[in-house]
Amino acid sequence: MPAAGRGERLGPGAPKALRELGGVPLLVHAVRALTRSRAVGLVVVAAPADGVAEVVALLDGHGLEGKDIRVVAGGATRQESVRLGLAAIPAEVGIVLVHDAARPLVPVEVVDAVASAVRAGAEAVVPAVPLADTVKRVEPVRGGPEPVLDTPDRATLRAVQTPQGFRREALAEVHAKALAEESAGDAGALPPVTDDAGLVERFGGRVVVVPGHEEAFKVTRPLDLVLAEAVLARRRAADAY
């Protein structure tokens, strides 16, 4: 679980993963969401490099001290944090899920579905939901109207969520290749990759999709926190959380 980012779009303050939702940090909610799945035996959190002790104390202080949770120092980028977290996983673990700390309300059935698909033989799995809005592809223009290039068929598009699941050796291999690209100075010539499934795609691997859930949305902006508070309040009222 990469959780070392600042999350500037959410506004000034603590790192995004430590912002509170219902009086509890997003990170704690996200870790709890994973540990509810019987498929998950270990959670590795990549924390801000200067905040490892704080994150350990935070998790221990929210009733998670009985779970197998390890906290390591994350990196300057999400990709680096995932790589460092992966290095902390015991060698005998063959399936790895990568989950955003900013998706605190992912239902356990999504976690289970991703893990089951990898266990059934998939190399890489992402949960995703259909798009409700029409999507336009544009030519980016700073400070002015952007020309529309085309309108993709919405039926072929999905909004991808996490956790994303991988065969451990496949994930380690694409991260090693990406690191080699960075070292050679080749990464800048390629389109940016924003998730681990994108790395698998870049290096020729096959990614499959399983159904996601509307409540597995990412908390990125202040309005997302408002929505997350409403979802959490509904769950608590139904004794489902």
Residue, then its C-alpha position, 0 to 999 in steps of 0.5 A: m500500500p503506497a501511502a507516502g504521497r502528499g496529496e496536494r489536490l486535497g488541500p494543505g495539511a497532513p499527507k493525504a493518507l493521514r487525513e481523517l474520515g469519520g475521525v479515523p485516518l484514510l490509511v487506517h480505513a484502507v488497511r482495515a478494508l484489506t484485512r477484512s479479506r481472508a485472502v490477505g495475510l500481510v499488509v505492507v505500508a510504504a509510509p513517508a520516509d520521515g513518518v514511519a514511526e508515526v504510521v506504526a504508532l497510528l496503526d497500533g493505536h487503531g486496533l490493528e496491532g494484532k494484524d500482520i502489518r509492516v511499515v517501510a519507508g516509501g519513495a519519492t514517487r508512487q512507483e518507487s514506493v511500490r517497489l520498496g514495499l514489494a521488497a519487504i514481502p517474504a519470498e514465499v508470497g506468490i500473489v501481491l495486491v497493490h492498493d491505494a491508501a486513498r481508496p478507504l472504502v473498498p468493499v471486501e468483495v472487490v478485494d476477494a474478486v481480485a485475489s481470486a482472479v490472480r489465483a485462477g491464473a491471471e497475470a494481472v487483474v484490475p477492478a473497474v467500473p463502467l463510465a457514466d459520462t461521455v468522454k472526449r479525447v482532447e488536445p491539451v491547451r493551457g489556459g484556453p479552449e481545448p480542441v476535441l480530437d474524438t469521442p471514444d465509445r464509452a462501452t469499451l471504457r472502464a474507470v480502474q480502481t484498486p486493489q490491483g492484483f498480480r503474480r508476484e514475479a510478474l510485478a517484480e519483473v516490470h518494476a525492475k524493467a521500469l527502474a532500468e529505463e529510469s537509470a538509462g534515461d529512457a523513461g521520459a520518452l514514454p507516456p507516463v504510467t499511473d498504475d502498476a497494471g500500466l507497467v504490465e501493459r507497457f512491457g507486454g503483459r496481459v491485464v484483465v478486468v473484474p467488476g469494481h464497486e462505486e464505493a471504491f472511489k479515490v479520495t483526491r479532492p475535498l468533495d470526495l471527502v464529503l462523499a466518503e463521509a456520507v458513505l461511511a455514515r450510511r454504513r455505520a447506520a446499517d452496522a456494516y462498518 
